[in-house]
Amino acid sequence: MADINSILRTKFHRPHLTEDLVVRNSLIELLEKNIYKPLSLISAPAGYGKSIIVSQWLEYTSAKYGWISLDEEHNNLRVFLLYLTTAIENIFPGSLTDTKQLLEIGKLPHPWGNATTALSYVLTGVAFPVLMGGSWMDLILSGIFSLVVFFMVLKSGSWGPLKADWLPLSTAFIAGILAAISRYFFPEINLVLVTLSAVLILIPGYGISVGIVEIVTKHIASGLSNLVSGLIYLFKQFFGAWLGVKAVGLILSFPAATIATPVDSVWLWVFMPAIIVALGIAFQTPYRDFFWTCLAMGIAYGGILLGSDLVGSNFGNLLGTIVLVLFTSLWARKTGRPPSIVLVPAFVLLVSGSVGFRGLAAFAAGNMQTGGPEFLQMFVVALTLAAGLVIGVTLIKPERSN
């Protein structure tokens, strides 16, 4: 995959014009006439001279321009944006330095290292069953399978963009297989909870919620894109998990389920700080922002508990999101740091996507009475988070200090 140092400079050169080429003056004048319009589309079959006529027009016009010759490599969004920003910088040097650095951020070493990140996946997988009333066996297996998911995520960087796109399906598929095999030996485990906990960090609750926020605020195209992307990701995860469980079911006959004793709620006070720290590490929070990220998650969770006690769970999500956005906005104003640093991990804590995952699992099991309401509840949770975001941003806008 391309990086700043491996960009092919020949991609920025327009076709060479020779003297024997026919000059299409009418088309050149048409392009020049439309120069201030947002887009001009030239469409014709291969070999009809599209690139040549544009090159002739660029020879004629006084406007500044950038040229990129696209090929299959540019189907990868990061690669395309890297070439696009470089083409713009060829015209306006230094104008997009920060943007190009952002595109390279994925190649930077993880600030916490792989061992610590692996531990964060395990802690998240272990803590979530406690929050959801799981048993000790649910907790143990979720932690082990979360580690497997981490190694798959770690290796996905070498899979190439197409295979990496299937990461949500493949990780859930493996988690589903492992959970189903475990269900054969331990009838008391909660199959859905164990699978969900193993892939929890990859659940797209934030994307779904942000998509709804953008739709509510009339950014329809961007909002639908985020919402659909989040739902597609979620469906990939569910289908992968379902496929994994079904594959094992073709070989093994599951024993009758037994009821396990949930982990005592007192352990919540141990595992809640653990999942907060784990999410901060998993999302590569810089050292300088780590305390504030954990504090933001603690404040959000406190808001959820308070709101739930006063009115109900939906109001808890709303209040938790409002206090989170207020804190994030004040922190961003004070420090000049991007608010997303502390906002994104906290949104995973609110886990709107996990509700939809459980709903889809109930659908697959034929439990329409449970699956329908739970899947719809995902949108209710996302809407309450969206409302909380809108209210919080309205009260205090996250302006960055100079």
C-alpha positions as CSV (number, residue, x, y, z in Angstrom):
1,M,0.0,0.0,0.0
2,A,1.3,3.5,-0.9
3,D,2.7,5.8,1.7
4,I,4.2,9.3,1.4
5,N,7.6,8.0,0.4
6,S,6.3,5.5,-2.2
7,I,4.0,7.7,-4.3
8,L,4.6,7.3,-8.0
9,R,5.2,10.8,-9.3
10,T,4.4,9.8,-12.8
11,K,0.7,9.6,-11.7
12,F,0.7,13.4,-11.5
13,H,1.8,13.9,-15.2
14,R,-0.9,14.5,-17.8
15,P,-0.6,12.9,-21.2
16,H,2.1,14.4,-23.5
17,L,0.6,16.3,-26.5
18,T,2.1,15.8,-29.9
19,E,1.7,18.2,-33.0
20,D,-0.2,15.6,-35.0
21,L,-3.2,15.6,-32.6
22,V,-6.4,17.2,-33.7
23,V,-7.3,20.2,-31.5
24,R,-11.0,20.1,-30.5
25,N,-11.5,23.8,-30.1
26,S,-15.3,23.5,-29.4
27,L,-14.7,21.1,-26.6
28,I,-11.9,23.1,-25.1
29,E,-14.1,26.2,-25.2
30,L,-16.9,24.3,-23.5
31,L,-14.6,23.1,-20.7
32,E,-13.3,26.6,-20.3
33,K,-16.8,28.0,-20.2
34,N,-17.7,25.7,-17.3
35,I,-14.6,26.2,-15.3
36,Y,-16.4,27.7,-12.3
37,K,-18.9,25.0,-12.1
38,P,-18.4,22.4,-9.3
39,L,-18.0,19.4,-11.7
40,S,-17.6,18.7,-15.4
41,L,-18.0,15.1,-16.4
42,I,-16.5,13.7,-19.6
43,S,-17.9,10.3,-20.5
44,A,-16.9,8.2,-23.5
45,P,-15.7,4.6,-24.2
46,A,-12.1,3.7,-23.8
47,G,-9.8,5.1,-26.5
48,Y,-12.0,8.0,-27.5
49,G,-9.5,10.7,-26.3
50,K,-10.9,11.8,-22.9
51,S,-7.5,12.3,-21.3
52,I,-6.2,14.0,-24.5
53,I,-9.0,16.6,-24.6
54,V,-8.6,17.4,-21.0
55,S,-4.8,17.7,-21.4
56,Q,-5.4,20.0,-24.4
57,W,-7.7,22.2,-22.3
58,L,-5.2,22.4,-19.5
59,E,-2.6,23.5,-22.0
60,Y,-5.0,26.3,-23.0
61,T,-6.4,27.4,-19.6
62,S,-4.7,29.8,-17.2
63,A,-6.3,28.0,-14.2
64,K,-4.1,26.1,-11.7
65,Y,-4.7,22.3,-11.8
66,G,-3.7,19.0,-10.4
67,W,-3.6,15.7,-12.4
68,I,-3.9,12.2,-11.0
69,S,-3.9,9.1,-13.3
70,L,-6.1,6.6,-11.4
71,D,-5.8,2.8,-11.4
72,E,-7.0,-0.1,-9.3
73,E,-4.7,0.9,-6.4
74,H,-6.8,4.0,-5.8
75,N,-9.9,2.0,-4.9
76,N,-8.4,2.1,-1.4
77,L,-9.6,5.3,0.2
78,R,-6.5,6.1,2.1
79,V,-4.3,5.7,-1.0
80,F,-6.6,7.9,-3.1
81,L,-6.6,10.6,-0.5
82,L,-2.9,10.4,-0.2
83,Y,-2.5,11.0,-3.9
84,L,-5.2,13.7,-3.9
85,T,-3.6,15.7,-1.0
86,T,-0.2,15.4,-2.7
87,A,-1.6,16.7,-6.0
88,I,-3.1,19.7,-4.2
89,E,0.2,20.3,-2.4
90,N,1.9,20.3,-5.7
91,I,-0.1,23.4,-6.5
92,F,-0.2,24.9,-3.0
93,P,2.9,23.7,-1.1
94,G,2.4,23.1,2.6
95,S,-1.3,23.6,2.5
96,L,-2.3,20.0,3.6
97,T,0.7,18.9,5.7
98,D,-1.5,18.1,8.8
99,T,-4.0,16.2,6.6
100,K,-1.2,14.0,5.1
101,Q,0.1,13.3,8.6
102,L,-3.4,12.1,9.6
103,L,-3.4,9.7,6.6
104,E,-0.1,8.3,7.8
105,I,-1.3,7.9,11.4
106,G,-2.2,4.2,10.9
107,K,1.5,3.5,10.3
108,L,2.6,5.0,13.5
109,P,3.5,2.7,16.4
110,H,0.8,2.0,18.9
111,P,1.7,4.3,22.0
112,W,0.9,1.4,24.4
113,G,2.5,-1.5,22.5
114,N,0.9,-4.8,21.4
115,A,1.1,-6.5,24.8
116,T,-0.8,-3.8,26.6
117,T,-3.3,-3.5,23.8
118,A,-3.9,-7.3,23.9
119,L,-4.5,-7.0,27.6
120,S,-7.1,-4.2,26.9
121,Y,-9.0,-6.5,24.6
122,V,-9.0,-9.2,27.3
123,L,-10.2,-6.8,30.0
124,T,-13.0,-5.5,27.8
125,G,-14.1,-9.0,27.0
126,V,-14.0,-10.0,30.6
127,A,-15.7,-6.9,32.0
128,F,-18.7,-6.8,29.6
129,P,-20.3,-10.1,30.8
130,V,-20.2,-8.7,34.3
131,L,-22.1,-5.6,33.2
132,M,-24.7,-7.8,31.3
133,G,-25.3,-10.3,34.2
134,G,-23.1,-13.1,32.8
135,S,-21.6,-15.9,34.7
136,W,-18.0,-16.6,35.6
137,M,-17.7,-19.0,32.8
138,D,-19.0,-16.4,30.3
139,L,-16.4,-14.0,31.7
140,I,-13.5,-16.5,31.4
141,L,-14.3,-17.6,27.8
142,S,-15.0,-14.0,26.6
143,G,-11.5,-13.0,27.8
144,I,-9.8,-15.8,26.0
145,F,-11.8,-15.3,22.7
146,S,-11.1,-11.5,22.9
147,L,-7.4,-12.3,22.8
148,V,-8.0,-14.4,19.6
149,V,-9.9,-11.4,18.1
150,F,-7.0,-9.1,19.0
151,F,-4.5,-11.3,17.1
152,M,-6.8,-11.3,14.1
153,V,-7.0,-7.5,14.2
154,L,-3.2,-7.3,14.6
155,K,-2.7,-9.5,11.5
156,S,-5.3,-7.8,9.4
157,G,-2.9,-5.0,8.4
158,S,-1.1,-7.5,6.2
159,W,-4.2,-8.9,4.6
160,G,-4.7,-6.1,2.1
161,P,-7.6,-3.7,1.9
162,L,-10.1,-6.2,0.4
163,K,-9.5,-8.9,3.0
164,A,-9.4,-6.4,5.8
165,D,-12.9,-5.3,4.8
166,W,-14.1,-8.7,5.9
167,L,-12.5,-8.3,9.4
168,P,-15.9,-7.8,11.1
169,L,-17.3,-11.0,9.6
170,S,-14.1,-13.1,10.1
171,T,-13.5,-12.1,13.7
172,A,-17.2,-12.8,14.6
173,F,-17.1,-16.1,12.6
174,I,-14.1,-17.3,14.7
175,A,-15.6,-16.0,17.9
176,G,-18.9,-17.8,17.0
177,I,-17.1,-21.1,16.4
178,L,-15.2,-20.9,19.6
179,A,-18.3,-20.0,21.6
180,A,-20.3,-22.8,20.0
181,I,-17.7,-25.4,20.8
182,S,-17.5,-24.1,24.3
183,R,-21.3,-24.3,24.6
184,Y,-21.0,-28.1,23.9
185,F,-18.7,-28.6,26.9
186,F,-20.3,-25.9,29.1
187,P,-24.1,-25.8,28.6
188,E,-24.5,-23.0,31.1
189,I,-22.7,-20.3,29.0
190,N,-24.6,-17.5,27.3
191,L,-23.7,-18.1,23.6
192,V,-24.7,-14.7,22.4
193,L,-23.1,-12.8,25.3
194,V,-19.7,-14.6,24.9
195,T,-19.6,-14.0,21.2
196,L,-20.6,-10.4,21.6
197,S,-18.1,-9.7,24.3
198,A,-15.3,-11.2,22.2
199,V,-15.9,-8.6,19.4
200,L,-17.2,-5.8,21.6
201,I,-14.5,-3.3,20.7
202,L,-15.3,-3.7,17.0
203,I,-19.1,-3.0,17.5
204,P,-20.0,0.1,15.4
205,G,-22.2,1.9,18.0
206,Y,-20.4,5.2,17.5
207,G,-20.8,5.2,13.7
208,I,-24.5,4.3,13.9
209,S,-25.1,7.1,16.5
210,V,-23.2,9.7,14.6
211,G,-25.1,8.8,11.4
212,I,-28.4,9.5,13.2
213,V,-27.0,12.8,14.6
214,E,-26.1,13.9,11.1
215,I,-29.5,13.0,9.7
216,V,-31.2,14.8,12.6
217,T,-29.0,17.9,11.9
218,K,-29.9,17.7,8.2
219,H,-26.6,16.4,7.0
220,I,-28.5,13.7,5.1
221,A,-25.9,12.3,2.7
222,S,-23.1,12.0,5.3
223,G,-25.6,10.8,8.0
224,L,-27.0,8.0,5.8
225,S,-23.5,7.0,4.8
226,N,-22.4,6.6,8.4
227,L,-25.6,4.9,9.4
228,V,-25.6,2.5,6.5
229,S,-21.8,1.8,7.0
230,G,-22.4,1.1,10.7
231,L,-25.4,-1.2,10.0
232,I,-23.5,-3.1,7.2
233,Y,-20.6,-3.6,9.7
234,L,-23.0,-4.8,12.3
235,F,-24.7,-7.2,9.9
236,K,-21.3,-8.6,8.9
237,Q,-20.5,-9.2,12.5
238,F,-23.8,-10.9,13.2
239,F,-23.7,-13.0,10.0
240,G,-20.1,-14.1,10.8
241,A,-21.2,-15.1,14.4
242,W,-24.3,-16.9,13.1
243,L,-22.3,-18.7,10.4
244,G,-19.7,-19.9,13.0
245,V,-22.4,-21.2,15.4
246,K,-24.3,-22.9,12.6
247,A,-21.1,-24.6,11.3
248,V,-20.4,-26.1,14.7
249,G,-24.0,-27.1,15.0
250,L,-23.7,-29.3,11.9
251,I,-21.0,-31.3,13.6
252,L,-22.0,-31.2,17.3
253,S,-25.4,-31.6,19.0
254,F,-25.7,-29.0,21.8
255,P,-26.9,-30.2,25.2
256,A,-29.9,-28.6,26.8
257,A,-29.0,-25.2,28.2
258,T,-28.7,-24.8,32.0
259,I,-29.0,-21.6,34.1
260,A,-25.7,-20.3,35.4
261,T,-25.3,-18.1,38.5
262,P,-24.5,-14.5,37.5
263,V,-21.4,-12.8,38.8
264,D,-22.2,-10.9,42.0
265,S,-22.9,-7.3,41.3
266,V,-20.2,-6.2,43.8
267,W,-17.7,-7.2,41.1
268,L,-19.0,-4.4,39.0
269,W,-16.9,-1.9,41.0
270,V,-13.8,-3.9,40.0
271,F,-14.6,-4.5,36.3
272,M,-16.1,-1.1,35.5
273,P,-12.7,0.7,36.0
274,A,-11.1,-2.2,34.1
275,I,-13.2,-1.7,31.0
276,I,-12.7,2.1,31.2
277,V,-8.9,1.7,31.2
278,A,-9.1,-1.1,28.6
279,L,-11.1,1.1,26.1
280,G,-8.7,4.0,26.6
281,I,-5.8,1.7,25.6
282,A,-7.6,-0.1,22.8
283,F,-8.3,3.2,21.1
284,Q,-4.7,4.2,21.2
285,T,-5.3,7.2,23.5
286,P,-2.0,9.2,23.8
287,Y,-0.4,9.2,27.3
288,R,-1.1,12.9,27.8
289,D,-4.9,12.4,27.2
290,F,-5.3,9.1,28.9
291,F,-6.4,10.3,32.4
292,W,-9.0,12.7,30.8
293,T,-10.3,9.9,28.5
294,C,-10.9,7.6,31.5
295,L,-12.4,10.5,33.5
296,A,-14.8,11.2,30.6
297,M,-15.9,7.5,30.5
298,G,-16.4,7.6,34.2
299,I,-18.5,10.7,34.0
300,A,-20.6,9.2,31.2
301,Y,-21.2,6.1,33.1
302,G,-22.1,8.1,36.2
303,G,-24.7,10.0,34.1
304,I,-26.1,6.7,32.9
305,L,-26.6,5.4,36.4
306,L,-28.1,8.6,37.7
307,G,-30.5,9.0,34.8
308,S,-31.5,5.3,34.9
309,D,-32.3,5.6,38.7
310,L,-34.3,8.8,38.3
311,V,-36.4,7.9,35.2
312,G,-35.3,4.9,33.2
313,S,-32.5,3.4,31.0
314,N,-33.2,5.6,27.9
315,F,-33.0,8.8,30.0
316,G,-29.8,7.3,31.5
317,N,-28.3,7.1,28.0
318,L,-29.4,10.6,27.3
319,L,-28.0,12.1,30.5
320,G,-24.8,10.2,30.2
321,T,-24.3,11.5,26.7
322,I,-25.1,15.1,27.6
323,V,-22.6,15.2,30.5
324,L,-20.0,13.4,28.3
325,V,-20.3,16.0,25.6
326,L,-20.3,18.9,28.1
327,F,-17.1,17.6,29.7
328,T,-15.5,16.8,26.3
329,S,-16.3,20.3,25.0
330,L,-14.9,22.0,28.1
331,W,-11.8,19.8,27.9
332,A,-11.3,20.6,24.2
333,R,-11.6,24.3,24.8
334,K,-9.1,24.2,27.7
335,T,-6.5,22.0,26.0
336,G,-7.0,22.7,22.3
337,R,-7.0,18.9,21.7
338,P,-9.5,17.2,19.4
339,P,-12.7,16.2,21.3
340,S,-12.9,12.9,19.5
341,I,-9.9,11.6,21.5
342,V,-12.1,11.3,24.6
343,L,-15.5,11.0,22.9
344,V,-15.1,7.9,20.8
345,P,-14.0,5.4,23.6
346,A,-16.8,6.7,25.8
347,F,-19.3,6.0,23.0
348,V,-18.3,2.4,22.9
349,L,-19.1,2.3,26.6
350,L,-22.6,3.3,25.7
351,V,-22.7,0.3,23.3
352,S,-25.8,1.1,21.2
353,G,-24.6,-1.4,18.6
354,S,-24.4,-4.3,21.0
355,V,-28.2,-4.0,21.6
356,G,-28.7,-4.5,17.8
357,F,-26.4,-7.5,17.8
358,R,-28.4,-9.2,20.6
359,G,-31.6,-8.4,18.7
360,L,-30.3,-10.0,15.5
361,A,-29.2,-13.0,17.5
362,A,-32.7,-13.3,18.9
363,F,-34.2,-13.1,15.4
364,A,-31.9,-15.9,14.2
365,A,-33.0,-18.1,17.1
366,G,-36.6,-17.6,16.0
367,N,-37.5,-15.4,19.0
368,M,-39.3,-12.6,17.3
369,Q,-40.8,-11.2,20.5
370,T,-37.3,-10.6,21.9
371,G,-35.4,-9.9,18.7
372,G,-37.7,-7.2,17.3
373,P,-37.8,-5.0,20.3
374,E,-34.1,-5.4,21.0
375,F,-33.1,-4.5,17.4
376,L,-35.4,-1.5,17.5
377,Q,-34.0,-0.6,20.9
378,M,-30.7,-0.1,19.2
379,F,-32.2,2.7,17.2
380,V,-33.8,4.1,20.3
381,V,-30.5,4.0,22.1
382,A,-28.8,5.6,19.1
383,L,-31.5,8.3,19.0
384,T,-31.0,9.1,22.7
385,L,-27.3,9.3,22.2
386,A,-27.9,11.5,19.1
387,A,-30.2,13.8,21.2
388,G,-27.6,13.9,23.9
389,L,-24.9,14.9,21.4
390,V,-27.1,17.7,20.0
391,I,-28.1,19.0,23.4
392,G,-24.5,18.9,24.7
393,V,-23.0,20.6,21.6
394,T,-25.8,23.2,21.8
395,L,-25.0,24.0,25.4
396,I,-21.2,24.2,24.9
397,K,-19.6,24.0,21.5
398,P,-16.3,22.2,21.5
399,E,-14.2,25.2,20.2
400,R,-10.5,24.6,20.2
401,S,-8.3,27.2,21.7
402,N,-5.7,28.9,19.7
